Amino acid sequence: MGSQYRSAIFYRDSDQKQLAENSKKALEASGRFNQPIVTEILPATEFYRAEEYHQDYYIKNPLRYAYYRNNCGRDKRLEELWGIKH
């Protein structure tokens, strides 16, 4: 929960912006989702790399990452939406 966990697409130029908007519109039109897609499309700004302990977290902390994926419902939701099994 919280704004730091929201989805977003960041673009660097008008072509990338248009591609992102077209992709979002196509997904909305597909009828795959029952609710509006709220992913924001925003201009890229300064990027701050996360601390080293956050990098490759799934490799450095495989048990914690597996626990997170199992308990957050991510894999179940991906399979439900896209038919992807992990």
PyMOL Python script that loads the backbone (N, CA, C, O; Angstrom):
from pymol import cmd

cmd.read_pdbstr("""\
ATOM      1  N   MET A   1       0.834  -1.185   0.000  1.00  0.00           N
ATOM      2  CA  MET A   1       0.000   0.000   0.000  1.00  0.00           C
ATOM      3  C   MET A   1       0.880   1.250   0.000  1.00  0.00           C
ATOM      4  O   MET A   1       2.014   1.232   0.479  1.00  0.00           O
ATOM      5  N   GLY A   2       0.350   2.292  -0.529  1.00  0.00           N
ATOM      6  CA  GLY A   2       1.067   3.551  -0.542  1.00  0.00           C
ATOM      7  C   GLY A   2       1.498   3.952  -1.935  1.00  0.00           C
ATOM      8  O   GLY A   2       1.626   3.114  -2.828  1.00  0.00           O
ATOM      9  N   SER A   3       1.720   5.240  -2.111  1.00  0.00           N
ATOM     10  CA  SER A   3       2.042   5.760  -3.439  1.00  0.00           C
ATOM     11  C   SER A   3       3.377   5.247  -3.971  1.00  0.00           C
ATOM     12  O   SER A   3       3.577   5.205  -5.184  1.00  0.00           O
ATOM     13  N   GLN A   4       4.292   4.856  -3.086  1.00  0.00           N
ATOM     14  CA  GLN A   4       5.584   4.362  -3.561  1.00  0.00           C
ATOM     15  C   GLN A   4       5.463   3.001  -4.227  1.00  0.00           C
ATOM     16  O   GLN A   4       6.411   2.555  -4.872  1.00  0.00           O
ATOM     17  N   TYR A   5       4.324   2.326  -4.090  1.00  0.00           N
ATOM     18  CA  TYR A   5       4.125   1.009  -4.694  1.00  0.00           C
ATOM     19  C   TYR A   5       3.200   1.043  -5.907  1.00  0.00           C
ATOM     20  O   TYR A   5       2.857  -0.009  -6.448  1.00  0.00           O
ATOM     21  N   ARG A   6       2.798   2.212  -6.335  1.00  0.00           N
ATOM     22  CA  ARG A   6       1.886   2.305  -7.481  1.00  0.00           C
ATOM     23  C   ARG A   6       2.634   1.973  -8.768  1.00  0.00           C
ATOM     24  O   ARG A   6       3.856   2.102  -8.841  1.00  0.00           O
ATOM     25  N   SER A   7       1.896   1.552  -9.763  1.00  0.00           N
ATOM     26  CA  SER A   7       2.524   1.256 -11.051  1.00  0.00           C
ATOM     27  C   SER A   7       2.642   2.532 -11.872  1.00  0.00           C
ATOM     28  O   SER A   7       1.802   3.429 -11.794  1.00  0.00           O
ATOM     29  N   ALA A   8       3.702   2.586 -12.657  1.00  0.00           N
ATOM     30  CA  ALA A   8       3.930   3.741 -13.522  1.00  0.00           C
ATOM     31  C   ALA A   8       4.805   3.323 -14.682  1.00  0.00           C
ATOM     32  O   ALA A   8       5.615   2.402 -14.577  1.00  0.00           O
ATOM     33  N   ILE A   9       4.624   4.020 -15.792  1.00  0.00           N
ATOM     34  CA  ILE A   9       5.499   3.893 -16.957  1.00  0.00           C
ATOM     35  C   ILE A   9       6.141   5.260 -17.139  1.00  0.00           C
ATOM     36  O   ILE A   9       5.451   6.276 -17.227  1.00  0.00           O
ATOM     37  N   PHE A  10       7.464   5.276 -17.194  1.00  0.00           N
ATOM     38  CA  PHE A  10       8.191   6.533 -17.357  1.00  0.00           C
ATOM     39  C   PHE A  10       8.754   6.612 -18.770  1.00  0.00           C
ATOM     40  O   PHE A  10       9.412   5.685 -19.244  1.00  0.00           O
ATOM     41  N   TYR A  11       8.487   7.725 -19.431  1.00  0.00           N
ATOM     42  CA  TYR A  11       8.947   7.901 -20.808  1.00  0.00           C
ATOM     43  C   TYR A  11       9.997   9.001 -20.885  1.00  0.00           C
ATOM     44  O   TYR A  11      10.031   9.915 -20.062  1.00  0.00           O
ATOM     45  N   ARG A  12      10.857   8.885 -21.906  1.00  0.00           N
ATOM     46  CA  ARG A  12      11.918   9.871 -22.113  1.00  0.00           C
ATOM     47  C   ARG A  12      11.652  10.811 -23.286  1.00  0.00           C
ATOM     48  O   ARG A  12      12.254  11.882 -23.369  1.00  0.00           O
ATOM     49  N   ASP A  13      10.755  10.420 -24.192  1.00  0.00           N
ATOM     50  CA  ASP A  13      10.458  11.281 -25.337  1.00  0.00           C
ATOM     51  C   ASP A  13       9.020  11.038 -25.790  1.00  0.00           C
ATOM     52  O   ASP A  13       8.330  10.167 -25.261  1.00  0.00           O
ATOM     53  N   SER A  14       8.586  11.807 -26.760  1.00  0.00           N
ATOM     54  CA  SER A  14       7.192  11.730 -27.206  1.00  0.00           C
ATOM     55  C   SER A  14       6.861  10.374 -27.842  1.00  0.00           C
ATOM     56  O   SER A  14       5.725   9.908 -27.748  1.00  0.00           O
ATOM     57  N   ASP A  15       7.840   9.745 -28.483  1.00  0.00           N
ATOM     58  CA  ASP A  15       7.595   8.418 -29.065  1.00  0.00           C
ATOM     59  C   ASP A  15       7.307   7.395 -27.974  1.00  0.00           C
ATOM     60  O   ASP A  15       6.364   6.612 -28.091  1.00  0.00           O
ATOM     61  N   GLN A  16       8.108   7.396 -26.920  1.00  0.00           N
ATOM     62  CA  GLN A  16       7.884   6.464 -25.815  1.00  0.00           C
ATOM     63  C   GLN A  16       6.548   6.734 -25.133  1.00  0.00           C
ATOM     64  O   GLN A  16       5.838   5.804 -24.749  1.00  0.00           O
ATOM     65  N   LYS A  17       6.213   8.011 -24.986  1.00  0.00           N
ATOM     66  CA  LYS A  17       4.929   8.364 -24.378  1.00  0.00           C
ATOM     67  C   LYS A  17       3.783   7.809 -25.210  1.00  0.00           C
ATOM     68  O   LYS A  17       2.849   7.217 -24.669  1.00  0.00           O
ATOM     69  N   GLN A  18       3.851   7.997 -26.515  1.00  0.00           N
ATOM     70  CA  GLN A  18       2.795   7.523 -27.396  1.00  0.00           C
ATOM     71  C   GLN A  18       2.693   5.993 -27.362  1.00  0.00           C
ATOM     72  O   GLN A  18       1.588   5.451 -27.320  1.00  0.00           O
ATOM     73  N   LEU A  19       3.813   5.307 -27.378  1.00  0.00           N
ATOM     74  CA  LEU A  19       3.804   3.846 -27.295  1.00  0.00           C
ATOM     75  C   LEU A  19       3.154   3.374 -25.996  1.00  0.00           C
ATOM     76  O   LEU A  19       2.361   2.433 -25.998  1.00  0.00           O
ATOM     77  N   ALA A  20       3.492   4.027 -24.895  1.00  0.00           N
ATOM     78  CA  ALA A  20       2.922   3.653 -23.600  1.00  0.00           C
ATOM     79  C   ALA A  20       1.412   3.897 -23.583  1.00  0.00           C
ATOM     80  O   ALA A  20       0.650   3.054 -23.110  1.00  0.00           O
ATOM     81  N   GLU A  21       0.988   5.035 -24.093  1.00  0.00           N
ATOM     82  CA  GLU A  21      -0.443   5.342 -24.126  1.00  0.00           C
ATOM     83  C   GLU A  21      -1.192   4.362 -25.023  1.00  0.00           C
ATOM     84  O   GLU A  21      -2.285   3.916 -24.676  1.00  0.00           O
ATOM     85  N   ASN A  22      -0.613   4.024 -26.172  1.00  0.00           N
ATOM     86  CA  ASN A  22      -1.251   3.066 -27.077  1.00  0.00           C
ATOM     87  C   ASN A  22      -1.367   1.691 -26.428  1.00  0.00           C
ATOM     88  O   ASN A  22      -2.390   1.019 -26.563  1.00  0.00           O
ATOM     89  N   SER A  23      -0.326   1.279 -25.730  1.00  0.00           N
ATOM     90  CA  SER A  23      -0.332  -0.015 -25.050  1.00  0.00           C
ATOM     91  C   SER A  23      -1.406  -0.052 -23.969  1.00  0.00           C
ATOM     92  O   SER A  23      -2.146  -1.028 -23.854  1.00  0.00           O
ATOM     93  N   LYS A  24      -1.487   1.004 -23.187  1.00  0.00           N
ATOM     94  CA  LYS A  24      -2.492   1.076 -22.121  1.00  0.00           C
ATOM     95  C   LYS A  24      -3.908   1.050 -22.704  1.00  0.00           C
ATOM     96  O   LYS A  24      -4.783   0.357 -22.185  1.00  0.00           O
ATOM     97  N   LYS A  25      -4.129   1.803 -23.779  1.00  0.00           N
ATOM     98  CA  LYS A  25      -5.448   1.818 -24.424  1.00  0.00           C
ATOM     99  C   LYS A  25      -5.812   0.448 -24.975  1.00  0.00           C
ATOM    100  O   LYS A  25      -6.958   0.014 -24.849  1.00  0.00           O
ATOM    101  N   ALA A  26      -4.855  -0.234 -25.580  1.00  0.00           N
ATOM    102  CA  ALA A  26      -5.114  -1.567 -26.130  1.00  0.00           C
ATOM    103  C   ALA A  26      -5.470  -2.550 -25.023  1.00  0.00           C
ATOM    104  O   ALA A  26      -6.370  -3.373 -25.188  1.00  0.00           O
ATOM    105  N   LEU A  27      -4.778  -2.468 -23.910  1.00  0.00           N
ATOM    106  CA  LEU A  27      -5.076  -3.356 -22.789  1.00  0.00           C
ATOM    107  C   LEU A  27      -6.446  -3.040 -22.193  1.00  0.00           C
ATOM    108  O   LEU A  27      -7.189  -3.951 -21.827  1.00  0.00           O
ATOM    109  N   GLU A  28      -6.780  -1.761 -22.096  1.00  0.00           N
ATOM    110  CA  GLU A  28      -8.107  -1.378 -21.604  1.00  0.00           C
ATOM    111  C   GLU A  28      -9.200  -1.910 -22.533  1.00  0.00           C
ATOM    112  O   GLU A  28     -10.230  -2.402 -22.072  1.00  0.00           O
ATOM    113  N   ALA A  29      -8.970  -1.811 -23.823  1.00  0.00           N
ATOM    114  CA  ALA A  29      -9.958  -2.253 -24.811  1.00  0.00           C
ATOM    115  C   ALA A  29     -10.071  -3.776 -24.879  1.00  0.00           C
ATOM    116  O   ALA A  29     -11.069  -4.297 -25.377  1.00  0.00           O
ATOM    117  N   SER A  30      -9.070  -4.485 -24.390  1.00  0.00           N
ATOM    118  CA  SER A  30      -9.077  -5.941 -24.473  1.00  0.00           C
ATOM    119  C   SER A  30     -10.150  -6.575 -23.596  1.00  0.00           C
ATOM    120  O   SER A  30     -10.575  -7.702 -23.852  1.00  0.00           O
ATOM    121  N   GLY A  31     -10.590  -5.859 -22.566  1.00  0.00           N
ATOM    122  CA  GLY A  31     -11.582  -6.404 -21.655  1.00  0.00           C
ATOM    123  C   GLY A  31     -11.010  -7.387 -20.648  1.00  0.00           C
ATOM    124  O   GLY A  31     -11.766  -8.052 -19.941  1.00  0.00           O
ATOM    125  N   ARG A  32      -9.710  -7.488 -20.572  1.00  0.00           N
ATOM    126  CA  ARG A  32      -9.069  -8.436 -19.649  1.00  0.00           C
ATOM    127  C   ARG A  32      -9.318  -8.063 -18.187  1.00  0.00           C
ATOM    128  O   ARG A  32      -9.385  -8.939 -17.326  1.00  0.00           O
ATOM    129  N   PHE A  33      -9.455  -6.773 -17.908  1.00  0.00           N
ATOM    130  CA  PHE A  33      -9.632  -6.303 -16.540  1.00  0.00           C
ATOM    131  C   PHE A  33     -11.033  -5.730 -16.343  1.00  0.00           C
ATOM    132  O   PHE A  33     -11.600  -5.117 -17.247  1.00  0.00           O
ATOM    133  N   ASN A  34     -11.577  -5.940 -15.150  1.00  0.00           N
ATOM    134  CA  ASN A  34     -12.911  -5.432 -14.822  1.00  0.00           C
ATOM    135  C   ASN A  34     -12.888  -3.998 -14.328  1.00  0.00           C
ATOM    136  O   ASN A  34     -13.919  -3.325 -14.333  1.00  0.00           O
ATOM    137  N   GLN A  35     -11.737  -3.527 -13.904  1.00  0.00           N
ATOM    138  CA  GLN A  35     -11.608  -2.180 -13.369  1.00  0.00           C
ATOM    139  C   GLN A  35     -10.660  -1.373 -14.249  1.00  0.00           C
ATOM    140  O   GLN A  35      -9.867  -1.943 -14.999  1.00  0.00           O
ATOM    141  N   PRO A  36     -10.741  -0.056 -14.160  1.00  0.00           N
ATOM    142  CA  PRO A  36      -9.853   0.776 -14.974  1.00  0.00           C
ATOM    143  C   PRO A  36      -8.383   0.510 -14.666  1.00  0.00           C
ATOM    144  O   PRO A  36      -8.029   0.178 -13.535  1.00  0.00           O
ATOM    145  N   ILE A  37      -7.544   0.656 -15.665  1.00  0.00           N
ATOM    146  CA  ILE A  37      -6.099   0.551 -15.480  1.00  0.00           C
ATOM    147  C   ILE A  37      -5.620   1.908 -14.973  1.00  0.00           C
ATOM    148  O   ILE A  37      -5.811   2.930 -15.633  1.00  0.00           O
ATOM    149  N   VAL A  38      -5.004   1.909 -13.812  1.00  0.00           N
ATOM    150  CA  VAL A  38      -4.622   3.168 -13.172  1.00  0.00           C
ATOM    151  C   VAL A  38      -3.131   3.462 -13.280  1.00  0.00           C
ATOM    152  O   VAL A  38      -2.641   4.409 -12.664  1.00  0.00           O
ATOM    153  N   THR A  39      -2.412   2.669 -14.047  1.00  0.00           N
ATOM    154  CA  THR A  39      -0.983   2.911 -14.237  1.00  0.00           C
ATOM    155  C   THR A  39      -0.790   4.298 -14.835  1.00  0.00           C
ATOM    156  O   THR A  39      -1.373   4.638 -15.864  1.00  0.00           O
ATOM    157  N   GLU A  40       0.041   5.089 -14.165  1.00  0.00           N
ATOM    158  CA  GLU A  40       0.315   6.430 -14.651  1.00  0.00           C
ATOM    159  C   GLU A  40       1.396   6.384 -15.723  1.00  0.00           C
ATOM    160  O   GLU A  40       2.278   5.526 -15.693  1.00  0.00           O
ATOM    161  N   ILE A  41       1.319   7.311 -16.667  1.00  0.00           N
ATOM    162  CA  ILE A  41       2.339   7.479 -17.701  1.00  0.00           C
ATOM    163  C   ILE A  41       2.937   8.860 -17.464  1.00  0.00           C
ATOM    164  O   ILE A  41       2.281   9.883 -17.657  1.00  0.00           O
ATOM    165  N   LEU A  42       4.208   8.864 -17.039  1.00  0.00           N
ATOM    166  CA  LEU A  42       4.838  10.088 -16.553  1.00  0.00           C
ATOM    167  C   LEU A  42       6.192  10.320 -17.217  1.00  0.00           C
ATOM    168  O   LEU A  42       6.853   9.369 -17.635  1.00  0.00           O
ATOM    169  N   PRO A  43       6.604  11.580 -17.314  1.00  0.00           N
ATOM    170  CA  PRO A  43       7.943  11.846 -17.844  1.00  0.00           C
ATOM    171  C   PRO A  43       9.006  11.337 -16.876  1.00  0.00           C
ATOM    172  O   PRO A  43       8.859  11.454 -15.659  1.00  0.00           O
ATOM    173  N   ALA A  44      10.063  10.780 -17.422  1.00  0.00           N
ATOM    174  CA  ALA A  44      11.171  10.313 -16.593  1.00  0.00           C
ATOM    175  C   ALA A  44      11.876  11.522 -15.990  1.00  0.00           C
ATOM    176  O   ALA A  44      12.079  12.544 -16.647  1.00  0.00           O
ATOM    177  N   THR A  45      12.239  11.375 -14.740  1.00  0.00           N
ATOM    178  CA  THR A  45      12.990  12.420 -14.050  1.00  0.00           C
ATOM    179  C   THR A  45      14.279  11.783 -13.543  1.00  0.00           C
ATOM    180  O   THR A  45      14.664  10.704 -13.995  1.00  0.00           O
ATOM    181  N   GLU A  46      14.928  12.433 -12.627  1.00  0.00           N
ATOM    182  CA  GLU A  46      16.176  11.886 -12.101  1.00  0.00           C
ATOM    183  C   GLU A  46      15.929  10.526 -11.450  1.00  0.00           C
ATOM    184  O   GLU A  46      14.960  10.344 -10.712  1.00  0.00           O
ATOM    185  N   PHE A  47      16.808   9.585 -11.733  1.00  0.00           N
ATOM    186  CA  PHE A  47      16.681   8.222 -11.223  1.00  0.00           C
ATOM    187  C   PHE A  47      17.662   8.021 -10.080  1.00  0.00           C
ATOM    188  O   PHE A  47      18.838   8.369 -10.186  1.00  0.00           O
ATOM    189  N   TYR A  48      17.166   7.459  -8.991  1.00  0.00           N
ATOM    190  CA  TYR A  48      18.016   7.162  -7.843  1.00  0.00           C
ATOM    191  C   TYR A  48      18.087   5.653  -7.672  1.00  0.00           C
ATOM    192  O   TYR A  48      17.076   5.003  -7.408  1.00  0.00           O
ATOM    193  N   ARG A  49      19.261   5.108  -7.821  1.00  0.00           N
ATOM    194  CA  ARG A  49      19.466   3.679  -7.651  1.00  0.00           C
ATOM    195  C   ARG A  49      19.260   3.307  -6.180  1.00  0.00           C
ATOM    196  O   ARG A  49      19.731   4.006  -5.283  1.00  0.00           O
ATOM    197  N   ALA A  50      18.555   2.202  -5.947  1.00  0.00           N
ATOM    198  CA  ALA A  50      18.328   1.736  -4.582  1.00  0.00           C
ATOM    199  C   ALA A  50      19.634   1.252  -3.963  1.00  0.00           C
ATOM    200  O   ALA A  50      20.611   0.973  -4.658  1.00  0.00           O
ATOM    201  N   GLU A  51      19.622   1.162  -2.652  1.00  0.00           N
ATOM    202  CA  GLU A  51      20.796   0.684  -1.932  1.00  0.00           C
ATOM    203  C   GLU A  51      21.165  -0.714  -2.409  1.00  0.00           C
ATOM    204  O   GLU A  51      20.321  -1.445  -2.928  1.00  0.00           O
ATOM    205  N   GLU A  52      22.420  -1.079  -2.231  1.00  0.00           N
ATOM    206  CA  GLU A  52      22.928  -2.353  -2.730  1.00  0.00           C
ATOM    207  C   GLU A  52      22.148  -3.549  -2.197  1.00  0.00           C
ATOM    208  O   GLU A  52      21.949  -4.518  -2.930  1.00  0.00           O
ATOM    209  N   TYR A  53      21.703  -3.513  -0.950  1.00  0.00           N
ATOM    210  CA  TYR A  53      20.983  -4.668  -0.407  1.00  0.00           C
ATOM    211  C   TYR A  53      19.636  -4.898  -1.078  1.00  0.00           C
ATOM    212  O   TYR A  53      19.051  -5.972  -0.933  1.00  0.00           O
ATOM    213  N   HIS A  54      19.140  -3.915  -1.803  1.00  0.00           N
ATOM    214  CA  HIS A  54      17.898  -4.084  -2.563  1.00  0.00           C
ATOM    215  C   HIS A  54      18.150  -4.700  -3.946  1.00  0.00           C
ATOM    216  O   HIS A  54      17.237  -5.271  -4.543  1.00  0.00           O
ATOM    217  N   GLN A  55      19.368  -4.589  -4.449  1.00  0.00           N
ATOM    218  CA  GLN A  55      19.688  -5.081  -5.783  1.00  0.00           C
ATOM    219  C   GLN A  55      19.673  -6.606  -5.792  1.00  0.00           C
ATOM    220  O   GLN A  55      20.240  -7.237  -4.900  1.00  0.00           O
ATOM    221  N   ASP A  56      19.030  -7.200  -6.790  1.00  0.00           N
ATOM    222  CA  ASP A  56      18.957  -8.662  -6.930  1.00  0.00           C
ATOM    223  C   ASP A  56      18.462  -9.325  -5.647  1.00  0.00           C
ATOM    224  O   ASP A  56      18.978 -10.366  -5.242  1.00  0.00           O
ATOM    225  N   TYR A  57      17.481  -8.731  -5.024  1.00  0.00           N
ATOM    226  CA  TYR A  57      16.965  -9.218  -3.741  1.00  0.00           C
ATOM    227  C   TYR A  57      16.562 -10.683  -3.810  1.00  0.00           C
ATOM    228  O   TYR A  57      16.825 -11.452  -2.885  1.00  0.00           O
ATOM    229  N   TYR A  58      15.921 -11.068  -4.912  1.00  0.00           N
ATOM    230  CA  TYR A  58      15.449 -12.446  -5.047  1.00  0.00           C
ATOM    231  C   TYR A  58      16.593 -13.456  -5.069  1.00  0.00           C
ATOM    232  O   TYR A  58      16.397 -14.620  -4.718  1.00  0.00           O
ATOM    233  N   ILE A  59      17.786 -13.021  -5.478  1.00  0.00           N
ATOM    234  CA  ILE A  59      18.962 -13.887  -5.477  1.00  0.00           C
ATOM    235  C   ILE A  59      19.618 -13.894  -4.092  1.00  0.00           C
ATOM    236  O   ILE A  59      20.007 -14.945  -3.581  1.00  0.00           O
ATOM    237  N   LYS A  60      19.731 -12.715  -3.502  1.00  0.00           N
ATOM    238  CA  LYS A  60      20.399 -12.597  -2.209  1.00  0.00           C
ATOM    239  C   LYS A  60      19.572 -13.151  -1.051  1.00  0.00           C
ATOM    240  O   LYS A  60      20.125 -13.600  -0.047  1.00  0.00           O
ATOM    241  N   ASN A  61      18.251 -13.119  -1.192  1.00  0.00           N
ATOM    242  CA  ASN A  61      17.349 -13.551  -0.121  1.00  0.00           C
ATOM    243  C   ASN A  61      16.264 -14.465  -0.682  1.00  0.00           C
ATOM    244  O   ASN A  61      15.083 -14.129  -0.603  1.00  0.00           O
ATOM    245  N   PRO A  62      16.638 -15.611  -1.245  1.00  0.00           N
ATOM    246  CA  PRO A  62      15.654 -16.442  -1.937  1.00  0.00           C
ATOM    247  C   PRO A  62      14.505 -16.939  -1.046  1.00  0.00           C
ATOM    248  O   PRO A  62      13.372 -17.037  -1.518  1.00  0.00           O
ATOM    249  N   LEU A  63      14.768 -17.250   0.210  1.00  0.00           N
ATOM    250  CA  LEU A  63      13.688 -17.716   1.081  1.00  0.00           C
ATOM    251  C   LEU A  63      12.706 -16.598   1.418  1.00  0.00           C
ATOM    252  O   LEU A  63      11.492 -16.800   1.391  1.00  0.00           O
ATOM    253  N   ARG A  64      13.232 -15.435   1.731  1.00  0.00           N
ATOM    254  CA  ARG A  64      12.348 -14.294   2.017  1.00  0.00           C
ATOM    255  C   ARG A  64      11.545 -13.897   0.786  1.00  0.00           C
ATOM    256  O   ARG A  64      10.364 -13.564   0.880  1.00  0.00           O
ATOM    257  N   TYR A  65      12.199 -13.936  -0.366  1.00  0.00           N
ATOM    258  CA  TYR A  65      11.496 -13.574  -1.597  1.00  0.00           C
ATOM    259  C   TYR A  65      10.409 -14.595  -1.917  1.00  0.00           C
ATOM    260  O   TYR A  65       9.310 -14.217  -2.324  1.00  0.00           O
ATOM    261  N   ALA A  66      10.697 -15.873  -1.741  1.00  0.00           N
ATOM    262  CA  ALA A  66       9.699 -16.922  -1.978  1.00  0.00           C
ATOM    263  C   ALA A  66       8.520 -16.747  -1.018  1.00  0.00           C
ATOM    264  O   ALA A  66       7.363 -16.895  -1.410  1.00  0.00           O
ATOM    265  N   TYR A  67       8.825 -16.433   0.236  1.00  0.00           N
ATOM    266  CA  TYR A  67       7.769 -16.200   1.227  1.00  0.00           C
ATOM    267  C   TYR A  67       6.898 -15.018   0.796  1.00  0.00           C
ATOM    268  O   TYR A  67       5.671 -15.098   0.846  1.00  0.00           O
ATOM    269  N   TYR A  68       7.529 -13.935   0.377  1.00  0.00           N
ATOM    270  CA  TYR A  68       6.795 -12.758  -0.096  1.00  0.00           C
ATOM    271  C   TYR A  68       5.885 -13.122  -1.261  1.00  0.00           C
ATOM    272  O   TYR A  68       4.697 -12.797  -1.244  1.00  0.00           O
ATOM    273  N   ARG A  69       6.431 -13.795  -2.276  1.00  0.00           N
ATOM    274  CA  ARG A  69       5.636 -14.126  -3.461  1.00  0.00           C
ATOM    275  C   ARG A  69       4.476 -15.038  -3.121  1.00  0.00           C
ATOM    276  O   ARG A  69       3.385 -14.887  -3.669  1.00  0.00           O
ATOM    277  N   ASN A  70       4.696 -15.970  -2.234  1.00  0.00           N
ATOM    278  CA  ASN A  70       3.643 -16.896  -1.849  1.00  0.00           C
ATOM    279  C   ASN A  70       2.535 -16.187  -1.075  1.00  0.00           C
ATOM    280  O   ASN A  70       1.355 -16.458  -1.299  1.00  0.00           O
ATOM    281  N   ASN A  71       2.898 -15.293  -0.178  1.00  0.00           N
ATOM    282  CA  ASN A  71       1.920 -14.665   0.705  1.00  0.00           C
ATOM    283  C   ASN A  71       1.241 -13.434   0.132  1.00  0.00           C
ATOM    284  O   ASN A  71       0.139 -13.092   0.562  1.00  0.00           O
ATOM    285  N   CYS A  72       1.857 -12.766  -0.812  1.00  0.00           N
ATOM    286  CA  CYS A  72       1.245 -11.543  -1.337  1.00  0.00           C
ATOM    287  C   CYS A  72       0.186 -11.837  -2.394  1.00  0.00           C
ATOM    288  O   CYS A  72      -0.608 -10.958  -2.729  1.00  0.00           O
ATOM    289  N   GLY A  73       0.163 -13.056  -2.924  1.00  0.00           N
ATOM    290  CA  GLY A  73      -0.824 -13.415  -3.938  1.00  0.00           C
ATOM    291  C   GLY A  73      -0.422 -13.050  -5.349  1.00  0.00           C
ATOM    292  O   GLY A  73      -1.225 -13.178  -6.274  1.00  0.00           O
ATOM    293  N   ARG A  74       0.815 -12.594  -5.532  1.00  0.00           N
ATOM    294  CA  ARG A  74       1.275 -12.146  -6.853  1.00  0.00           C
ATOM    295  C   ARG A  74       1.188 -13.250  -7.898  1.00  0.00           C
ATOM    296  O   ARG A  74       0.635 -13.049  -8.979  1.00  0.00           O
ATOM    297  N   ASP A  75       1.735 -14.414  -7.573  1.00  0.00           N
ATOM    298  CA  ASP A  75       1.756 -15.494  -8.554  1.00  0.00           C
ATOM    299  C   ASP A  75       0.344 -15.954  -8.915  1.00  0.00           C
ATOM    300  O   ASP A  75       0.047 -16.212 -10.082  1.00  0.00           O
ATOM    301  N   LYS A  76      -0.511 -16.052  -7.921  1.00  0.00           N
ATOM    302  CA  LYS A  76      -1.895 -16.456  -8.180  1.00  0.00           C
ATOM    303  C   LYS A  76      -2.586 -15.450  -9.099  1.00  0.00           C
ATOM    304  O   LYS A  76      -3.315 -15.833 -10.014  1.00  0.00           O
ATOM    305  N   ARG A  77      -2.351 -14.167  -8.850  1.00  0.00           N
ATOM    306  CA  ARG A  77      -2.972 -13.124  -9.663  1.00  0.00           C
ATOM    307  C   ARG A  77      -2.420 -13.135 -11.093  1.00  0.00           C
ATOM    308  O   ARG A  77      -3.182 -12.966 -12.044  1.00  0.00           O
ATOM    309  N   LEU A  78      -1.107 -13.331 -11.256  1.00  0.00           N
ATOM    310  CA  LEU A  78      -0.533 -13.407 -12.598  1.00  0.00           C
ATOM    311  C   LEU A  78      -1.132 -14.572 -13.380  1.00  0.00           C
ATOM    312  O   LEU A  78      -1.464 -14.437 -14.558  1.00  0.00           O
ATOM    313  N   GLU A  79      -1.264 -15.701 -12.720  1.00  0.00           N
ATOM    314  CA  GLU A  79      -1.853 -16.857 -13.389  1.00  0.00           C
ATOM    315  C   GLU A  79      -3.308 -16.583 -13.755  1.00  0.00           C
ATOM    316  O   GLU A  79      -3.765 -16.947 -14.838  1.00  0.00           O
ATOM    317  N   GLU A  80      -4.021 -15.944 -12.851  1.00  0.00           N
ATOM    318  CA  GLU A  80      -5.426 -15.619 -13.089  1.00  0.00           C
ATOM    319  C   GLU A  80      -5.592 -14.684 -14.293  1.00  0.00           C
ATOM    320  O   GLU A  80      -6.485 -14.876 -15.118  1.00  0.00           O
ATOM    321  N   LEU A  81      -4.729 -13.681 -14.384  1.00  0.00           N
ATOM    322  CA  LEU A  81      -4.849 -12.669 -15.443  1.00  0.00           C
ATOM    323  C   LEU A  81      -4.236 -13.113 -16.763  1.00  0.00           C
ATOM    324  O   LEU A  81      -4.805 -12.869 -17.827  1.00  0.00           O
ATOM    325  N   TRP A  82      -3.090 -13.756 -16.702  1.00  0.00           N
ATOM    326  CA  TRP A  82      -2.310 -14.009 -17.898  1.00  0.00           C
ATOM    327  C   TRP A  82      -2.116 -15.490 -18.204  1.00  0.00           C
ATOM    328  O   TRP A  82      -1.625 -15.833 -19.280  1.00  0.00           O
ATOM    329  N   GLY A  83      -2.493 -16.376 -17.278  1.00  0.00           N
ATOM    330  CA  GLY A  83      -2.280 -17.793 -17.493  1.00  0.00           C
ATOM    331  C   GLY A  83      -0.832 -18.205 -17.294  1.00  0.00           C
ATOM    332  O   GLY A  83      -0.405 -19.250 -17.785  1.00  0.00           O
ATOM    333  N   ILE A  84      -0.068 -17.378 -16.568  1.00  0.00           N
ATOM    334  CA  ILE A  84       1.352 -17.649 -16.329  1.00  0.00           C
ATOM    335  C   ILE A  84       1.490 -18.448 -15.046  1.00  0.00           C
ATOM    336  O   ILE A  84       0.976 -18.056 -13.998  1.00  0.00           O
ATOM    337  N   LYS A  85       2.186 -19.569 -15.136  1.00  0.00           N
ATOM    338  CA  LYS A  85       2.459 -20.363 -13.931  1.00  0.00           C
ATOM    339  C   LYS A  85       3.921 -20.212 -13.546  1.00  0.00           C
ATOM    340  O   LYS A  85       4.807 -20.204 -14.400  1.00  0.00           O
ATOM    341  N   HIS A  86       4.158 -20.093 -12.241  1.00  0.00           N
ATOM    342  CA  HIS A  86       5.534 -19.936 -11.736  1.00  0.00           C
ATOM    343  C   HIS A  86       5.861 -21.072 -10.811  1.00  0.00           C
ATOM    344  O   HIS A  86       6.968 -21.133 -10.275  1.00  0.00           O
TER     345      HIS A  86
END
""", "prot")
cmd.dss("prot")
cmd.show_as("cartoon", "prot")
cmd.util.cbc("prot")
cmd.orient("prot")
